[in-house]
């Protein structure tokens, strides 16, 4: 089955994904370390440096919103920060982030010591006591999971040994708590949005093989959700998305660690229920107000609270697990859809800030978070998401295969496996043979991709054929068109590569993507890129006759500039409409009013 390359083997190159990742890195460095630690200091009884007394809360340089000292979810964001920073350190060797992360881990070690040597929470231990009662408490296990996962990633990717020691001590606290509640109130284990805990303990068991981690994984490994899924039921409809997807992550990690097929059955059943038996919006999401919408009812639930970003991020992670377990490219197609219309579309292209939801209703605006005054859950998953791009591009098989899954400009350099590959975005004219002729009216295609490859041994390059392709792929080696072998959705080429140049062209078109419950309501998708209409509402799109394709009412409209030029394609203007307007990629929308779904009419 396909495996991921080590993080340091893949580096992003110039393009929109690299730009967005760079904005994210800048933000991670910009955040004040003391403010990131503020709630851990408070819980440990340590005076926040410079804040013995706060006389003017309005001007205090602290983190607010969900990180405010009075919020029951306070402290969750630092875990996300640690995870994001760790991935970047592993990928690029980022020295600045490494210094910052190591300092934060040292301070967390100090906080744990002040808390008695075990507890490493930014929230009081008593919050877990509330789980044994009917008293309301906002997701203490979710909050702790983010801290524990951030520490785990700090050990795995940033090579911080103190992080593992802190985790080991924290596990002892959990062993004691589990022993207590297992006798007094077993239901407490599965309260407080605990879904992600299974993945943490399973991961630590896989790393250390310590029995206490196996015991903790067993304690968290039997939510009612799993048996319902194995029974072929739908336990998701109208249930909180982000409280359930982490359960599937835990089952996936248990399969990875133990090899027990039952866990894989659970993960596949979850995917079938969440995606295949439910369908999704044109963007790839399937929720409203943070809850799974009933199957095939996208139009009914279209509003201003669709596509919570945590769900996008976590479903991409789940798809990545399943791809590595099965090699099925349907998962990488799903990832591509969500990279463009979630990861990019819900990140502000200038500030890097997230939008919690992505409204689907006509005439919407994106509501961006602030840098220090919101810290929603989606704020945390956003900073992590922008570090994942290198991990999703390439995988290797056990028979010298290299799978190229995401078409993102990047370099793959794995000396141990004897592969050096450079991927870049090419440009192709539809109407003549000229390249980058500034006087030409022709259009270039973003889906002409260039590769330069050298391998130590004979190697099979497997290019994912996207589900949106309009025709057959065209592949050339050193300028000569090749007859390609296709299998399981991949175009394969085998040889010992010696500085060979490969061009891959995927023809695409704009398509209508209809909702399942209203066959007159459709979004426009150009390849994998959802288009947003710059118009205040659904004024309808009028076709000359039923069955016409979108290209009959669209005229390409492209601003010819040099910065990330290919990524600014997919821009159109309507024609022959009562009111003509512009369509542009959803990921380019910042503060404009937009409409995604339109009523399709005929003259």
Helices and strands as residue ranges (DSSP letters): E 3-4, G 7-9, E 10-12, H 16-30, H 33-44, G 57-59, G 65-67, H 76-92, H 95-114, H 126-130, H 140-156, H 161-184, G 186-190, H 197-208, H 211-220, H 224-230, H 241-258, H 261-271, I 272-276, E 287-288, E 291-292, H 309-326, H 330-338, I 339-344, H 377-385, H 389-393, E 394-396, E 401-404, E 410-414, E 419-426, E 448-455, E 458-464, E 474-477, E 480-481, E 485-487, E 490-496, E 500-505, E 510-514, E 521-526, E 529-533, E 541-543, G 550-552, E 554-556, G 565-568, E 572-574, E 582-585, G 586-588, E 598-602
